Amino acid sequence: MTAAKEINLTLKVWRQNGPDDPGGFEVYRAEKISTDMSFLEMIDVVNETLTLNGKEPIAFDHDCREGICGMCGAVVNGRAHGPEKGTTLCQLHMRHFSDEDTIVIEPWRAKPFEIIKDLVVDRSSFDIIVQAGGFISVNVGGAQDANNIPIPQDVVEKAMDAAACIGCGACVAACPNASAMLFVSAKISQLALLPQGKPEAARRASAMIKTMDELGFGNCGNEAECQEECPKEISITNIARLNREFIKASFFSSVK
């Protein structure tokens, strides 16, 4: 195991007091950063120095710091969650950077993701989309009844892969059109693939896509940046499934 070393960095961090503030980049030095630290721990160290010097610390989102909650997220050197594939920002470690690197850190940028402060954005639009139909409300019985429904293993695997989405918003930040199609398709797929989700499939697809459009997310351009930057590596094949579900819903759904 390679011993940790210390590196010194220059940070260009986006600072913004709120949605009506123009904001701008500020430059900080991050000194004696252990390569064993996570990216968020590095920001913690910088914030401690800022606080000791009487300056306002950098605001950023975080919670579990284990890569499963979807709270953290920032664009690092132009890439959502940084340079490592399949990795959340909190699980990105400083060993992937070199001494005297310059790191540019900015928030997700999308019209529906209003900036609250610095790197913190309001992602409640995702919650609104899920509330529109990303659930099962029909009575499907207890757990033992669900276990009696035979489901092919390949279908289970596809549903679980879609359910791995943590709703961090990296797909939106990476998309040139700020599309939320990968997120919505994952939430639709995880239910549409299973028999428990089929009774409400048509209404679900119509309601969630309609809500996504109303919130101001862009259209999918099939560029696949979303798949590339997704920390859970959600496949764009889910978007193809979403399109099929939406076409079927146009014949059966009462949602206009």
C-alpha positions as CSV (number, residue, x, y, z in Angstrom):
1,M,0.0,0.0,0.0
2,T,1.4,3.4,-1.0
3,A,1.9,5.8,1.8
4,A,-0.1,9.0,1.7
5,K,1.7,12.2,0.7
6,E,0.8,15.8,1.0
7,I,0.1,18.1,-2.0
8,N,-0.6,21.8,-2.4
9,L,-3.3,23.0,-4.6
10,T,-4.9,26.2,-6.1
11,L,-8.7,26.2,-6.0
12,K,-10.9,28.4,-8.1
13,V,-14.2,28.1,-6.4
14,W,-17.6,29.6,-7.5
15,R,-19.0,31.8,-4.7
16,Q,-22.6,33.1,-4.9
17,N,-24.8,34.4,-2.1
18,G,-28.0,33.4,-3.7
19,P,-30.0,33.1,-7.0
20,D,-30.1,36.8,-7.5
21,D,-26.4,37.4,-6.9
22,P,-24.2,37.4,-10.0
23,G,-21.5,35.3,-8.3
24,G,-18.0,34.7,-9.4
25,F,-14.8,32.6,-8.9
26,E,-12.5,33.2,-5.9
27,V,-9.0,31.7,-5.6
28,Y,-7.8,29.9,-2.5
29,R,-4.8,27.8,-1.6
30,A,-5.2,24.3,-0.2
31,E,-1.9,23.5,1.6
32,K,-0.6,20.2,2.9
33,I,-3.6,18.2,1.7
34,S,-3.2,14.4,2.4
35,T,-3.7,12.3,-0.7
36,D,-5.8,10.0,1.6
37,M,-8.4,12.7,2.0
38,S,-11.6,12.7,0.1
39,F,-12.5,15.8,-2.0
40,L,-15.0,17.0,0.6
41,E,-12.5,16.5,3.4
42,M,-10.1,18.7,1.4
43,I,-12.8,21.4,1.3
44,D,-13.3,21.0,5.0
45,V,-9.6,21.8,5.6
46,V,-9.9,24.9,3.4
47,N,-13.1,26.0,5.3
48,E,-11.3,25.6,8.6
49,T,-8.6,28.0,7.4
50,L,-11.2,30.4,6.0
51,T,-13.0,30.4,9.3
52,L,-9.8,30.9,11.4
53,N,-9.1,33.9,9.1
54,G,-12.5,35.4,9.7
55,K,-13.8,34.6,6.2
56,E,-17.0,32.9,5.2
57,P,-16.5,29.2,4.5
58,I,-17.5,27.6,1.2
59,A,-21.1,26.2,1.3
60,F,-21.5,22.8,-0.2
61,D,-23.9,19.9,0.0
62,H,-23.0,16.7,1.8
63,D,-24.6,14.0,4.1
64,C,-23.5,10.4,4.3
65,R,-20.1,10.8,2.5
66,E,-20.4,7.2,1.5
67,G,-21.6,7.6,-2.0
68,I,-25.1,6.5,-1.5
69,C,-27.3,9.5,-0.5
70,G,-27.0,11.7,-3.6
71,M,-26.5,14.9,-1.6
72,C,-23.0,15.9,-2.7
73,G,-22.2,17.2,-6.1
74,A,-20.1,19.8,-7.9
75,V,-18.5,20.2,-11.3
76,V,-14.7,19.7,-10.9
77,N,-12.6,20.8,-13.8
78,G,-15.6,20.7,-16.1
79,R,-16.8,17.2,-15.0
80,A,-19.7,16.4,-12.7
81,H,-18.3,14.7,-9.6
82,G,-14.8,15.0,-10.9
83,P,-12.5,12.9,-13.2
84,E,-13.1,9.4,-11.8
85,K,-15.8,7.3,-13.5
86,G,-18.6,5.8,-11.3
87,T,-17.6,7.9,-8.3
88,T,-19.5,10.5,-6.3
89,L,-17.7,13.7,-5.2
90,C,-17.5,12.5,-1.6
91,Q,-15.7,9.3,-2.7
92,L,-13.3,11.1,-5.0
93,H,-9.9,11.0,-3.3
94,M,-7.1,13.5,-3.5
95,R,-4.6,10.9,-4.8
96,H,-6.2,11.5,-8.2
97,F,-4.7,15.0,-8.2
98,S,-1.1,16.1,-8.4
99,D,0.9,18.7,-6.4
100,E,0.3,22.3,-7.6
101,D,-2.7,21.3,-9.6
102,T,-5.3,24.0,-10.2
103,I,-8.8,22.7,-9.5
104,V,-11.9,24.6,-10.7
105,I,-15.0,23.9,-8.6
106,E,-18.5,25.1,-9.6
107,P,-22.1,24.1,-8.9
108,W,-24.6,22.1,-11.1
109,R,-25.8,24.6,-13.7
110,A,-29.4,24.1,-14.9
111,K,-32.4,26.4,-14.8
112,P,-34.4,24.0,-12.5
113,F,-31.4,23.8,-10.1
114,E,-31.5,27.2,-8.6
115,I,-28.3,28.2,-6.7
116,I,-28.9,28.6,-3.0
117,K,-25.4,29.5,-2.0
118,D,-21.9,28.8,-3.6
119,L,-22.0,25.1,-4.5
120,V,-25.4,24.3,-3.0
121,V,-28.3,24.1,-5.5
122,D,-32.0,23.4,-5.0
123,R,-32.7,19.9,-6.4
124,S,-36.3,19.7,-5.1
125,S,-37.4,19.6,-8.7
126,F,-36.4,15.9,-8.6
127,D,-38.7,15.4,-5.7
128,I,-41.5,17.0,-7.5
129,I,-41.0,14.7,-10.5
130,V,-41.1,11.6,-8.2
131,Q,-44.2,12.9,-6.4
132,A,-45.9,13.1,-9.8
133,G,-45.8,9.4,-10.3
134,G,-42.6,7.7,-9.2
135,F,-44.4,5.3,-6.7
136,I,-46.8,2.4,-6.5
137,S,-50.2,3.3,-4.8
138,V,-52.2,0.2,-5.7
139,N,-52.7,-2.5,-3.1
140,V,-50.2,-5.3,-4.0
141,G,-50.4,-7.3,-0.8
142,G,-47.8,-8.0,1.8
143,A,-44.1,-9.0,1.3
144,Q,-44.9,-12.7,1.3
145,D,-47.4,-12.1,-1.6
146,A,-44.8,-10.1,-3.6
147,N,-42.3,-12.9,-3.2
148,N,-44.8,-15.3,-4.7
149,I,-44.8,-13.5,-8.1
150,P,-42.3,-15.2,-10.4
151,I,-40.0,-12.6,-12.0
152,P,-37.2,-13.5,-14.4
153,Q,-33.7,-12.9,-13.0
154,D,-32.6,-10.7,-15.9
155,V,-35.7,-8.4,-15.3
156,V,-34.9,-8.2,-11.6
157,E,-31.3,-7.2,-12.5
158,K,-32.4,-4.5,-14.9
159,A,-34.9,-3.1,-12.3
160,M,-32.2,-3.1,-9.6
161,D,-29.7,-1.4,-11.9
162,A,-32.2,1.4,-12.5
163,A,-33.1,1.6,-8.8
164,A,-29.4,2.4,-8.1
165,C,-30.0,6.0,-9.1
166,I,-29.3,8.3,-6.1
167,G,-30.8,11.4,-7.7
168,C,-27.7,13.5,-7.3
169,G,-28.3,15.5,-10.5
170,A,-25.0,14.8,-12.2
171,C,-26.9,13.7,-15.4
172,V,-28.5,17.2,-15.6
173,A,-25.2,19.0,-14.9
174,A,-23.4,17.0,-17.6
175,C,-26.1,17.4,-20.3
176,P,-25.7,20.3,-22.7
177,N,-29.5,20.7,-22.6
178,A,-29.8,20.2,-18.8
179,S,-32.1,17.2,-19.5
180,A,-33.3,15.1,-16.6
181,M,-34.2,12.1,-18.9
182,L,-31.7,9.7,-17.3
183,F,-33.0,10.4,-13.8
184,V,-36.6,10.1,-14.9
185,S,-36.0,7.0,-17.0
186,A,-34.3,5.3,-14.0
187,K,-37.3,6.1,-11.8
188,I,-39.8,4.9,-14.4
189,S,-37.8,1.8,-15.3
190,Q,-37.4,0.5,-11.8
191,L,-41.2,0.3,-11.5
192,A,-42.2,-0.4,-15.1
193,L,-40.1,-3.6,-15.3
194,L,-41.8,-5.2,-12.3
195,P,-45.3,-6.6,-12.2
196,Q,-46.1,-4.4,-9.2
197,G,-45.5,-1.3,-11.2
198,K,-47.5,-2.2,-14.3
199,P,-51.0,-1.2,-13.3
200,E,-50.0,2.5,-13.0
201,A,-47.3,2.4,-15.7
202,A,-49.2,4.6,-18.3
203,R,-50.2,7.3,-15.9
204,R,-46.8,7.3,-14.3
205,A,-44.9,7.9,-17.5
206,S,-47.3,10.7,-18.6
207,A,-47.3,12.4,-15.3
208,M,-43.5,12.3,-14.7
209,I,-42.5,13.4,-18.1
210,K,-45.2,16.2,-18.1
211,T,-43.8,17.4,-14.8
212,M,-40.2,17.3,-16.0
213,D,-41.1,19.5,-19.0
214,E,-43.0,21.9,-16.8
215,L,-40.1,22.4,-14.5
216,G,-37.9,23.5,-17.3
217,F,-35.5,20.6,-18.0
218,G,-34.3,20.4,-21.5
219,N,-34.7,17.7,-24.1
220,C,-32.5,14.7,-24.5
221,G,-30.0,15.1,-27.3
222,N,-28.7,11.5,-27.2
223,E,-25.2,12.7,-26.4
224,A,-24.7,10.2,-23.6
225,E,-22.8,12.6,-21.3
226,C,-25.3,11.7,-18.6
227,Q,-24.4,8.0,-18.7
228,E,-20.7,8.9,-18.7
229,E,-20.9,11.1,-15.6
230,C,-23.5,9.2,-13.6
231,P,-21.7,8.0,-10.4
232,K,-23.9,4.9,-10.4
233,E,-23.4,4.3,-14.1
234,I,-27.1,4.2,-15.0
235,S,-27.5,3.2,-18.6
236,I,-29.1,5.3,-21.3
237,T,-31.0,2.2,-22.3
238,N,-33.4,3.3,-19.6
239,I,-34.1,6.4,-21.7
240,A,-35.2,4.1,-24.6
241,R,-37.5,2.3,-22.2
242,L,-38.9,5.7,-21.0
243,N,-39.7,6.6,-24.6
244,R,-41.5,3.3,-25.1
245,E,-43.5,3.8,-21.9
246,F,-44.4,7.3,-22.9
247,I,-45.6,6.2,-26.4
248,K,-47.7,3.5,-24.8
249,A,-49.0,6.0,-22.2
250,S,-50.2,8.3,-25.0
251,F,-52.8,5.7,-25.8
252,F,-53.9,4.8,-22.3
253,S,-53.2,7.6,-19.8
254,S,-55.7,10.1,-18.7
255,V,-53.0,12.6,-17.8
256,K,-53.0,15.5,-20.4
